[in-house]
Amino acid sequence: MSATLQPMLAETITDAAPAGGAGTAVAAATAAISVSVSQSIADVEAVWRALTVKAIESPGQSFDFIRTWVAQRGIAAADQRYVVGHADGVAVALLPLHRKRVYGLPILTWFPGANAGCYAPVADYERLSALGVAGRRALWAAMTGALSGADVVYLRSIPREVGGYDGLFDELGSTLAVETLYRSEYSSWEECDKLQRSKSRRKHDRQQGDRLNAMGTVSFEEIRNGGDTRCAIETMFIQRSARFKAMGIRDTFVHDRLIGFYHDTVAVESGIDVRLHVLRLNGDIVAVRYNIVHNDRMFCLISSMSDDAAIQNGSPGKQCLLRVMQSVFDQGIAVFDMGSGFTDEKRHWCNVQIPLGQHYIGLNWQGALIVRAHQAFQRTRARIKANRYLKSAFRTARQVFDRLSGVPKGAAASDSSE
């Protein structure tokens, strides 16, 4: 399907003007906005690649990543939406959306769900900024107004700041801030080491390394597309499964049959630059990190380590990450994205924090009700996650409910992240 809306005049800017001055403000105010919608990713490849030639904020903005996801997951054309917004005939933004049902409700959302740390519309940030507040409001309204087949557009985990611009997506529906994105940005390992590691921290890292080295021969390697990736990926998911089982939570990679997708991404022809960082002890894999690289940015999507208590005494996960930090910045990586959600490793290594927002657009009256209900749920969920006592009580209650409902342990029927 392809549909094009008639160009329309953006509303006059009264509350803000872009940095370019009055002339730019007038140009933004009179920009003709047009929209096209397609159900084939091939139709938007040229536009998509042009908009992401410089940088992306997430693998979810990568054409090759989403193309591989759609193909491997077998997503029907009827459930794909690619919405392109133009200003004066020039493509400014693209929304790649998946129509799916969550708890029986039809929504349009990002394709990979919780499988990336953040997302954002694919866009020319400079042109988007030049449109100004009213111009962006008109653009987003036209793009979402061209959608059908769902009640709600739900855009999770959009960074407050992208490409050096703040608040470019403020006019995209209603927003709820619930998470934080963590990144490491350094010019070299020397700078990282100086800023992030105290004397006591270096001593602690050395002691952990000594314990691991005392167990045998330790080696570290980076495996790229076309290399011997199968064993590393399979081991990574076995280690993740053991971790999920110990925590009593759903193993989404197994139950949603996602492992095949990650194997597909490392094929030479995938177009996705995958870097697997692997730590071995006596030849056996004890820790893995799965990363995707775009230009000078690296995104860590999955990490794992051995569940062997004896090996964990040497902190293989932390030792693997230490070696990653010691190497990637001197290889030309400027931004190392570790995703959302606070952990010790992010506290130790990340010097940049960016607020993330959930964006909602109700496409009809029923959608408006769903938005209000989901926002209330997200606020409650955020409070539970921030309180360890509430978090423990909620997890226990959910496990009891699953047992009473006959749901196998670790196989909850739905993903609460949506």
SVG drawing of the C-alpha trace seen along z (x, -y; Angstrom):
<svg xmlns="http://www.w3.org/2000/svg" viewBox="-14 -38 61 64">
<polyline fill="none" stroke="black" stroke-width="0.4" points="0.0,0.0 1.1,-3.5 -0.8,-6.6 0.2,-10.3 -1.5,-13.1 -2.0,-16.5 0.7,-19.0 -0.6,-21.3 0.7,-24.6 2.3,-24.3 0.8,-26.6 2.4,-29.9 5.2,-29.8 4.4,-31.9 6.0,-30.2 9.5,-29.5 11.8,-30.2 14.8,-28.2 18.3,-29.4 18.6,-30.6 16.7,-33.8 13.5,-35.4 14.2,-34.3 14.5,-30.7 11.4,-31.0 9.3,-32.2 10.7,-29.4 9.7,-26.8 6.3,-28.4 5.5,-28.1 6.9,-24.7 4.6,-22.5 4.2,-19.2 3.4,-16.0 3.4,-12.4 3.7,-9.0 2.9,-5.6 4.2,-2.2 4.0,1.4 7.2,2.4 10.6,1.6 12.2,1.7 10.2,-1.4 11.9,-3.5 15.4,-2.1 17.0,-5.1 15.3,-7.7 16.2,-5.7 19.9,-5.3 20.2,-9.0 18.8,-10.0 21.2,-7.7 24.4,-8.3 26.0,-10.2 24.8,-8.6 22.1,-6.7 20.9,-6.7 20.0,-3.0 20.2,0.2 16.4,-0.3 17.2,-3.2 19.3,-0.9 17.7,0.1 19.7,3.3 18.8,4.2 15.1,3.7 15.2,5.4 16.7,8.5 14.2,8.4 11.2,8.2 12.5,11.0 13.6,13.3 10.4,12.8 8.2,13.2 6.2,10.1 3.4,9.8 3.3,6.7 -0.2,5.9 1.5,5.4 4.3,3.1 4.1,-0.7 6.8,-3.0 5.7,-6.7 7.8,-9.3 7.3,-13.0 8.4,-15.7 8.9,-19.4 8.9,-21.3 9.4,-17.9 12.5,-16.9 12.3,-13.9 12.7,-15.0 11.6,-12.0 10.6,-8.4 8.6,-6.2 9.1,-2.4 6.2,-0.8 4.9,2.7 1.2,3.3 0.8,5.9 -1.6,6.9 -0.6,6.5 -3.1,8.0 -5.5,8.2 -5.2,4.4 -4.1,3.3 -1.1,0.9 1.6,-0.5 5.1,-0.4 8.8,0.1 9.6,3.4 12.1,4.9 10.3,4.0 12.5,4.2 15.5,5.6 17.3,2.3 18.1,-0.2 16.3,-3.1 14.6,-4.2 13.8,-7.4 12.3,-8.5 14.8,-8.3 15.3,-11.9 17.4,-14.8 17.9,-16.5 19.1,-19.8 16.0,-20.2 13.7,-18.9 15.2,-21.6 14.7,-24.3 11.0,-23.5 10.5,-24.9 7.9,-23.8 4.8,-24.5 6.4,-23.0 7.3,-19.8 3.9,-19.6 2.4,-19.9 4.8,-17.3 4.1,-14.7 0.3,-15.3 0.4,-14.7 2.5,-11.5 0.4,-9.9 -2.8,-11.1 -2.0,-9.0 -2.0,-5.8 -4.9,-3.3 -5.5,0.2 -4.7,-0.4 -5.9,-2.4 -2.6,-3.6 0.9,-4.6 3.3,-3.6 6.9,-4.8 9.0,-3.6 12.4,-4.8 13.0,-8.0 16.0,-10.0 15.4,-13.6 18.5,-14.6 19.6,-13.4 22.4,-14.6 23.1,-17.5 19.5,-18.8 17.2,-18.8 13.5,-18.2 13.1,-17.5 10.3,-15.0 8.4,-16.9 5.5,-17.5 5.3,-13.8 2.2,-12.8 2.1,-12.8 5.2,-11.9 6.0,-10.0 9.6,-10.0 10.4,-6.6 14.0,-5.5 17.5,-6.7 20.0,-5.9 23.6,-5.3 26.6,-5.9 30.4,-6.1 31.9,-8.9 35.7,-9.2 38.4,-10.2 40.7,-7.3 41.2,-4.6 43.6,-6.9 40.9,-9.5 38.4,-6.9 40.8,-5.3 41.7,-8.7 38.1,-9.9 36.4,-6.7 38.9,-4.7 40.1,-5.7 43.2,-4.1 41.0,-1.7 39.0,-0.8 42.1,0.1 43.2,2.3 39.8,4.0 39.9,4.7 43.4,6.1 42.4,8.4 39.4,9.7 41.7,10.3 44.2,12.1 41.5,14.5 40.4,15.3 44.0,15.8 44.6,18.2 42.0,20.5 43.9,21.0 44.6,19.3 42.5,16.2 42.1,14.8 40.0,12.1 38.9,11.7 36.7,9.7 34.7,11.7 33.1,10.0 30.7,10.9 31.7,14.0 33.9,15.2 33.3,18.2 30.2,16.6 27.9,19.5 29.5,21.0 29.8,17.6 26.1,16.6 24.8,20.0 26.9,19.9 25.7,16.3 22.1,17.4 22.7,20.5 24.3,18.2 21.4,15.7 18.9,18.6 20.6,19.7 20.5,16.2 16.8,15.8 16.0,19.1 17.9,18.1 15.9,14.9 12.6,16.6 11.8,14.4 10.7,15.0 13.4,15.9 12.2,13.8 15.0,14.9 13.8,18.6 10.1,18.2 9.8,15.6 12.3,17.6 14.6,14.7 18.0,16.5 17.8,17.1 17.6,13.4 20.9,12.8 22.5,15.5 21.2,13.9 22.7,10.5 26.3,11.8 26.0,13.1 28.4,11.2 25.5,10.2 23.3,8.8 24.8,5.3 25.0,5.1 28.4,4.5 28.3,6.9 31.2,7.2 31.2,10.1 33.5,9.6 34.4,13.0 36.3,13.8 37.7,17.4 39.1,19.4 41.1,22.4 39.5,22.1 35.9,22.1 33.7,19.1 32.9,17.5 31.6,14.1 30.2,12.6 29.0,9.1 27.0,8.7 27.5,5.2 26.4,3.4 28.6,0.7 27.5,-2.2 30.3,-4.6 31.9,-5.7 29.1,-4.4 28.9,-1.0 25.7,0.3 25.7,3.2 22.5,5.2 23.2,8.3 25.8,9.4 26.3,12.7 28.7,14.6 29.1,18.1 26.8,19.2 29.5,21.4 30.0,20.0 33.7,20.8 34.2,18.9 32.0,16.0 34.5,15.5 36.8,14.0 34.0,11.7 34.3,12.8 31.6,10.3 33.4,7.3 36.7,8.6 35.3,8.9 33.9,5.3 37.2,4.0 39.0,5.4 36.3,3.9 36.8,0.4 40.6,0.8 40.3,1.4 37.3,-0.2 38.0,-3.9 41.5,-3.5 39.9,-1.7 37.9,-4.8 34.7,-4.3 33.5,-7.7 30.2,-6.6 29.6,-3.3 25.9,-2.9 25.1,-0.5 21.3,-0.9 18.8,-1.8 18.3,-0.6 20.8,-1.3 23.4,1.4 26.8,1.5 28.7,1.6 26.9,-1.6 27.7,-3.3 31.3,-2.4 31.8,-3.3 29.1,-5.7 29.7,-9.4 26.6,-10.4 23.0,-10.0 20.0,-10.9 16.4,-10.8 14.1,-8.5 10.5,-9.1 7.6,-6.9 5.5,-8.7 1.8,-8.0 -0.7,-9.0 -4.3,-7.8 -5.7,-7.4 -9.3,-7.3 -11.4,-7.6 -10.5,-4.0 -6.9,-4.7 -7.0,-7.8 -8.4,-5.6 -5.6,-3.0 -3.0,-5.7 -4.2,-7.0 -4.3,-3.4 -0.9,-2.5 0.7,-5.7 -0.7,-4.9 0.7,-1.4 4.1,-2.7 4.2,-5.1 3.3,-2.3 5.9,0.0 8.6,-2.7 7.8,-3.1 8.0,0.6 11.3,1.0 12.8,-1.9 11.9,-0.2 13.6,3.1 11.0,4.2 8.1,3.5 10.0,5.1 10.6,8.3 6.9,8.4 5.7,7.9 7.9,10.7 6.7,13.1 3.1,12.2 3.6,12.7 5.2,16.1 2.3,17.2 -0.2,16.0 1.6,17.9 1.5,21.1 -2.2,20.7 -2.8,20.0 -0.8,23.1 1.8,21.0 5.2,22.8 7.9,21.1 9.9,18.5 7.3,18.6 4.9,15.7 2.4,15.2 3.2,11.6 5.9,9.0 5.1,6.4 7.6,4.0 5.0,3.2"/>
</svg>
